[in-house]
Amino acid sequence: MNSKRASDDVVKHREDTIVKEIQIKRPAEKIFEAMTNADELVKWWRVEGKFQITQMESDLRPGGKWKMRLIGGRGTETVVSGEFRTVDRPHLLVFTWIRETEDATETLVRWELAEKDGVTTVRVTHSGLTTESLRRRNDGWPMILGLLHAYLEKTE
C-alpha cells in the first residue's frame, strides 16, 4: 500500500489546509492531557449515535505511533493512525493522520495551545488534504473542538 506523505510540520494556509480555533477557560496542561490521554479521549471523542472511539493506543513521543478505532453510527469501524512528529507539552502536538478508508493518504495534524490568564487558545491545523473528498471527510474539526470544550467544562 503506497502512502503519500505530508511535507512538514509548518502551518500552511493553503487550499489543502483546514484551520480551526477555540478558546477554553482551562490551563493548557489540562487540555493537552485531555487530548493525549487515551482514557480521556474515549470519554469525549464521541457523539451518541454518530461515532465514538472504542480503542486508543498511543506512544506519546516523537517517532511514537498512535492508533484509534472508531465505530460510526451505522456500526462501521474506522481505524485512524499515525506517528507523533512533535510533542512539546503543553504547547504543541504534531502527528500524521492516516485513515485506512482514505487509500492510506498521510496528512498532518497540528495542535497549538497558547495560555493567557487562565484561557487557552486551541488551534488545530489539518494539512495535506489534497483532494476535495479528503477535505470533506476531514472537516469535522469544529465539532471535535466543541466536544473537547464541552468535556473540559464538565471536569475540574
N, C-alpha and C positions, 0 to 999 in steps of 0.2 A: 504494500500500500504506500503510495507516494504521498508525502505531506509537504505542503507549501509552508514556508517559514515566514513569520512576521519579521520585519527587518531589524528593529532595535527597540530600546526602551524609551525613546524620546516621544513626548506628546506631540502629535502632528494633527493639525486641524485641516483635514482634507476630506474629500468625498468618502473615503474608506474608513472614517472615524466617527464614533459616537461619543459625545462628552456630556455627562450629566453631573449635577452638583446639588448638594443639600446641606443645610446647617442643622446640627443636632446639639442640644444642650446637654452634652456629656463629654467627659475627658476623652482625648484621643486614644489613650491606653485602653479604656473600656470598649471603645468602638473597634479598635484593632483586634482585641480579644474576641469580640463577637463575630468578627469577620474571619478569624483564623482558627478558632477552637471548634473542632468537629462536633463536640457535644452541643455547643451553642448554635452552630449553623443549622443543624437538623431541626432546631426549635423554631427558627424564624424564616428560613428559606422555603416557604410553603404558602400556598393559597388553597384552602379547602376546596376539593372538587376540581382543581385545575392542575396543580403539580405539588410535589413535595420531595425533599431529599430523603432517601431511605438509607443511604450509607455514605459516609465521608471518610476518606483516608488522606492523611497529609503528613509530609515530612518537611516541616516549615524551616527551610534553609535554602540559600542559593544552590541551585542544582537539584534540590529535593523534588520528588514527584508528588502529585496530588491527583485524586480521583473522586468524583461524586456520582452516585447513581440516583436518578430521579424517576418517579412514577408520574406520568401525565394523567389528566382527567379521564382519558379513555383506557387507562390501565397499561399504556405502553411505557416501556423502560427506555430511558436515555442515559447514556454514560458520557460525562464530560471529564476530561483530564488535562493534565499539562505538567509544566515544570516551573518552579519558582526561579525567577531571574534575579530579583532584588527583594530582600527582606530587611527593612530599616525601621524596626519597631520604635515608636508607634506612628511613624510619619509616611512611610512608603511601602507598598507591596506591589510587585510586578510579577506577572506569571503568564505563561502561554495558556491558551484555551483551545481545546480540540474537542469538538462534539462529534462522536462517532457517526452520527447520521448526516453529517455535512461533508462527506468524502474526505474526512480527516484533514481538513484545512486548518492550519495552525494560525491563530490570531493572537493578539496580545491585549491583556487587561492590566490597567494601571490604576491603583487606588492611592490617592494622595489625601492625607489628613493634616489639617492646619488648625491648631487650637489657639483660641484667644479668649480670655475672660470667661472660661467655662463653656464656651461654644466652639464646636469643631466643625469646620467646613470639610465635607467629604466630597471629593471629586473622583468619579470613575471615568476612565477613558478606555474605550474598546477600539483598537485599531487593527488594520489588516482585513477589514470587511470589504473585499474587492468586488463582490457581486451584489446585485440588488437582493437576491434571496438570502445571502449572509446578513446583510443589513436588516432586512425584515425579520429574520429569525432571531437576531440578537438585539432587538430594540426594546427589550423589557427592563433595561436598567433603571428607568424611573420607578417601576414597580418594585424592583429589588431594593432600591434605596428607601422607598416607602416602607417596605417590610422591615428593614433594618431599623429605621426610625421608630416604628411602632413597637418593635421588640424592646428597644432600649428605653422607651418611655415607660414600659411596664416594669423594668428592672431598676434597681437602685445600686 
